[in-house]
């Protein structure tokens, strides 16, 4: 079953932040467990075929990486009063203006949104953390760059606390009352795993340059509990690495 890559990219240009979630809400009901769960995504409709037959799917177990003498993406994000959305699958903070950029390999991507998963979708040596944040960027000419951040219980994080304070408990949206700097959701250490992969939600399009930070970010257990009270589990199972290269950047 063939996926029309150009059509997918055109749709992502307008709303690249997990475009799969928005489109799936209109076309097919999908879930993380039971009927409509990950094992069925590829059969729910033709546009989701990559979820079943793709060979560069995400997330993956991060192990056996090859060391590379290069750095992760250069992040130049801007504080904003984000629109915080409960879209039925996650809590997502949508950019409401110029959110800044990520630059890698001479290509610049605009930050479009960030959202969360519990537990983490990626794993390191088979171990998942309590949560994972995904910062989704899109390039004008097509393609996505996603920065992943592991999250674990510990000291309170003001940025995450602000997002969760605004998060609707039921599907809906709310604009934050004050700007939040998304850089506050980054750990101090920036060692990065990089690989080519896909969206982790339907349609599972294989158009993502993944950059997952190796060091976790500490956030308050109370904020993790608040997220999991809304979404107890919204993580896709680990996918086969197949013949891809996994790099470990400085």
Long-range contacts (C-beta under 8 A, 24 or more apart in sequence): 1-46, 1-49, 1-53, 2-49, 3-47, 3-49, 3-50, 3-203, 3-205, 5-205, 5-207, 8-203, 8-205, 8-207, 9-142, 9-143, 9-207, 12-138, 12-142, 12-144, 12-205, 12-207, 13-138, 13-140, 13-142, 15-112, 16-112, 16-136, 16-137, 16-138, 16-144, 17-92, 17-94, 17-112, 17-113, 17-115, 17-136, 18-89, 18-90, 18-92, 18-113, 18-115, 18-134, 18-136, 18-199, 18-201, 19-199, 19-203, 19-205, 20-199, 20-201, 20-202, 20-203, 20-204, 20-205, 21-87, 21-88, 21-89, 21-90, 21-201, 21-202, 22-87, 23-47, 23-202, 23-203, 24-48, 24-201, 24-202, 24-203, 25-87, 25-88, 28-202, 30-201, 30-202, 32-89, 32-233, 32-234, 32-235, 32-236, 33-233, 38-236, 38-237, 41-202, 41-204, 42-204, 44-202, 47-202, 47-203, 48-202, 48-203, 48-204, 50-198, 50-203, 50-204, 50-205, 50-206, 51-202, 51-203, 51-204, 54-198, 54-204, 54-206, 55-206, 55-240, 55-242, 55-243, 56-196, 56-197, 56-198, 56-206, 56-242, 56-244, 57-197, 57-198, 57-204, 57-206, 57-239, 57-240, 58-121, 58-122, 58-197, 58-198, 58-199, 58-200, 58-208, 58-210, 58-236, 58-239, 59-121, 59-122, 59-123, 59-197, 59-200, 59-235, 59-236, 59-238, 59-239, 60-122, 60-195, 60-197, 60-238, 60-239, 60-240, 60-241, 60-246, 61-122, 61-123, 61-124, 61-125, 61-126, 61-238, 61-241, 62-122, 62-123, 62-124, 62-125, 62-193, 62-212, 62-214, 62-246, 63-124, 63-125, 63-126, 63-246, 64-246, 65-193, 65-246, 65-247, 65-248, 66-245, 66-246, 66-247, 66-248, 67-247, 67-248, 68-194, 68-247, 68-248, 68-249, 68-250, 69-250, 70-249, 70-250, 71-190, 71-192, 71-249, 71-250, 72-104, 72-147, 72-190, 72-191, 72-192, 72-194, 72-211, 72-213, 72-249, 72-250, 73-102, 73-103, 73-104, 73-145, 73-147, 73-192, 73-211, 74-102, 74-103, 74-104, 75-100, 75-101, 75-102, 75-147, 75-183, 75-186, 76-100, 76-101, 76-102, 76-103, 77-101, 77-111, 77-135, 77-181, 77-182, 77-183, 78-181, 79-179, 79-180, 79-181, 79-182, 80-179, 80-180, 80-182, 81-175, 81-176, 81-177, 81-178, 81-179, 81-180, 82-163, 82-175, 82-176, 82-180, 83-173, 83-174, 83-175, 83-176, 84-163, 84-166, 84-167, 84-168, 84-173, 84-174, 84-175, 84-176, 85-168, 85-172, 85-173, 86-167, 86-168, 86-169, 86-170, 86-171, 86-172, 86-173, 86-230, 87-171, 88-171, 89-201, 89-231, 89-234, 90-115, 90-116, 90-117, 90-231, 90-234, 91-115, 91-116, 91-163, 91-164, 91-167, 91-227, 91-230, 91-231, 93-163, 93-176, 93-180, 93-182, 94-173, 96-175, 99-182, 100-182, 101-137, 102-135, 102-137, 102-145, 102-147, 104-145, 104-209, 104-211, 107-139, 107-143, 107-145, 108-139, 109-137, 109-138, 109-139, 109-143, 109-144, 109-145, 110-137, 110-138, 110-139, 110-140, 111-135, 111-136, 111-137, 111-182, 112-136, 112-137, 112-138, 114-182, 114-185, 116-151, 116-227, 117-200, 117-234, 117-235, 118-224, 118-227, 118-228, 118-231, 118-232, 118-233, 118-234, 118-235, 119-233, 119-235, 120-150, 120-151, 120-235, 121-148, 121-200, 121-235, 121-236, 122-148, 122-150, 122-193, 122-212, 122-238, 123-238, 124-150, 124-193, 124-214, 128-235, 129-216, 130-224, 131-219, 131-224, 131-227, 132-235, 133-185, 133-217, 134-200, 135-182, 135-185, 142-207, 143-207, 143-208, 143-209, 144-199, 144-207, 144-208, 144-209, 145-208, 145-209, 145-211, 146-208, 146-209, 146-210, 146-211, 147-211, 147-212, 147-213, 148-210, 148-211, 148-212, 148-213, 149-185, 149-186, 149-187, 149-212, 149-213, 149-216, 149-217, 150-212, 150-213, 150-215, 150-216, 150-217, 151-216, 151-217, 151-218, 151-219, 151-224, 152-216, 152-217, 152-218, 152-219, 153-218, 153-219, 153-220, 153-221, 153-224, 154-218, 154-219, 154-220, 155-218, 155-219, 155-220, 156-219, 156-220, 156-222, 156-223, 157-184, 157-185, 157-217, 157-218, 157-219, 157-220, 157-223, 158-184, 159-184, 159-185, 160-184, 160-185, 160-219, 160-220, 160-223, 161-219, 161-220, 161-223, 164-223, 164-226, 164-227, 167-226, 167-227, 167-230, 169-229, 169-230, 185-217, 186-213, 186-217, 187-213, 187-215, 187-216, 187-217, 188-215, 189-213, 189-214, 189-215, 190-215, 191-215, 191-248, 191-249, 191-250, 192-248, 192-249, 193-246, 193-247, 193-248, 193-249, 194-246, 194-247, 194-248, 194-249, 195-244, 195-245, 195-246, 195-247, 196-244, 197-244, 200-236, 201-236, 211-249, 214-248
